[in-house]
Amino acid sequence: MIEIFVRLAAEHFDAAYIPSTPFNLNNRPRICQLALRYQIPAVSESSNWAKAGLLLAYGQDAFGGMMRATDYVDEILRGAKPSDLPVEQATKFELLINLKTAKTLGLTVPPSLLARADEVIE
């Protein structure tokens, strides 16, 4: 894993996207540590990543998605055919910004972006 961040730093990447795969989730603390160590601004779609130390997270409101999924389960258990249920897209997204990480990376987050954030971690 360290090789990836060494290469990102050596090739002067501006940033990295860290997907929430099972491998990455199991290594979240180490990935956040390496991103800071190699001064790579990193983002993900899950709020837990920003809380763990990545620069920011922007993605679907996970709790809202789970609540909507329970509605679908309820409808299916009451006899609805899954093929009759509409496909839905997320309507609520969350933006979390980790200012502590931004400061460590020497980045200034614009006030306009901070104003849009659902949560700012200081």
C-alpha positions as CSV (number, residue, x, y, z in Angstrom):
1,M,0.0,0.0,0.0
2,I,2.8,2.4,0.8
3,E,4.1,2.0,-2.8
4,I,1.0,3.6,-4.1
5,F,1.4,6.8,-2.0
6,V,5.1,6.9,-2.8
7,R,4.3,6.9,-6.5
8,L,1.5,9.5,-6.1
9,A,3.9,11.8,-4.4
10,A,6.8,11.1,-6.8
11,E,4.6,11.8,-9.8
12,H,3.2,15.0,-8.2
13,F,-0.5,14.0,-8.3
14,D,-2.8,16.8,-7.2
15,A,-5.2,14.5,-5.2
16,A,-6.4,10.9,-4.9
17,Y,-9.9,9.4,-4.7
18,I,-10.2,6.5,-2.2
19,P,-13.2,4.3,-3.0
20,S,-14.9,2.5,-0.1
21,T,-14.0,-1.0,-1.1
22,P,-13.8,-3.8,1.5
23,F,-10.0,-3.7,1.3
24,N,-9.8,0.0,1.8
25,L,-12.3,0.0,4.6
26,N,-10.2,-2.6,6.5
27,N,-7.2,-0.3,6.0
28,R,-8.8,3.1,6.6
29,P,-6.5,4.3,9.4
30,R,-3.4,3.3,7.5
31,I,-4.6,4.9,4.2
32,C,-5.4,8.2,6.0
33,Q,-2.1,8.1,7.7
34,L,-0.2,7.5,4.4
35,A,-2.2,10.3,2.6
36,L,-1.1,12.8,5.2
37,R,2.5,11.5,5.4
38,Y,2.9,11.9,1.6
39,Q,0.9,15.1,1.5
40,I,-1.7,13.7,-0.9
41,P,-5.1,15.4,-0.6
42,A,-7.5,12.5,-0.6
43,V,-11.3,12.3,-0.9
44,S,-13.9,9.6,-0.7
45,E,-17.7,9.2,-0.8
46,S,-18.3,8.1,2.8
47,S,-18.4,10.6,5.7
48,N,-16.4,8.1,7.8
49,W,-13.3,8.7,5.7
50,A,-13.3,12.5,6.4
51,K,-13.8,11.7,10.1
52,A,-10.8,9.3,9.9
53,G,-8.6,11.9,8.4
54,L,-9.1,12.3,4.6
55,L,-9.5,15.9,3.4
56,L,-13.1,15.6,2.4
57,A,-16.0,13.3,1.7
58,Y,-18.9,13.8,-0.7
59,G,-21.5,11.2,-1.3
60,Q,-25.0,9.9,-0.7
61,D,-26.5,10.3,2.7
62,A,-25.9,6.7,3.9
63,F,-28.5,6.8,6.7
64,G,-31.1,8.1,4.3
65,G,-30.3,5.4,1.8
66,M,-30.6,2.7,4.4
67,M,-33.9,4.1,5.6
68,R,-35.2,4.1,2.0
69,A,-34.0,0.5,1.6
70,T,-36.0,-0.6,4.7
71,D,-39.1,0.9,3.0
72,Y,-38.5,-1.3,0.0
73,V,-38.0,-4.4,2.2
74,D,-41.3,-3.6,3.9
75,E,-43.1,-3.3,0.6
76,I,-41.7,-6.6,-0.7
77,L,-42.6,-8.4,2.6
78,R,-46.1,-7.1,2.2
79,G,-46.3,-8.7,-1.3
80,A,-45.0,-6.2,-3.8
81,K,-43.0,-7.6,-6.6
82,P,-39.4,-6.2,-6.6
83,S,-39.6,-5.7,-10.4
84,D,-42.6,-3.4,-9.9
85,L,-40.8,-1.1,-7.5
86,P,-39.2,2.0,-9.1
87,V,-35.5,2.5,-9.3
88,E,-34.5,5.5,-7.3
89,Q,-31.5,7.8,-7.2
90,A,-30.1,9.5,-4.1
91,T,-31.6,12.9,-3.5
92,K,-29.5,13.9,-0.5
93,F,-25.8,14.2,-0.5
94,E,-23.4,15.0,2.3
95,L,-20.2,17.1,2.2
96,L,-17.8,16.8,5.1
97,I,-14.6,18.8,5.2
98,N,-11.7,18.0,7.5
99,L,-10.1,21.4,8.3
100,K,-7.4,19.7,10.5
101,T,-6.3,17.7,7.5
102,A,-6.4,20.8,5.2
103,K,-4.2,22.7,7.6
104,T,-1.7,19.7,7.8
105,L,-1.6,19.7,3.9
106,G,-1.2,23.5,3.8
107,L,-4.5,24.0,2.0
108,T,-7.0,26.8,2.5
109,V,-10.6,25.8,2.1
110,P,-12.6,28.6,0.4
111,P,-15.4,30.1,2.6
112,S,-17.9,29.3,-0.1
113,L,-17.1,25.6,0.1
114,L,-17.2,25.7,4.0
115,A,-20.6,27.3,3.8
116,R,-21.9,24.4,1.7
117,A,-20.5,21.7,4.0
118,D,-22.9,19.6,6.1
119,E,-20.1,19.1,8.6
120,V,-16.7,20.7,9.2
121,I,-14.2,18.8,11.3
122,E,-11.8,21.0,13.1
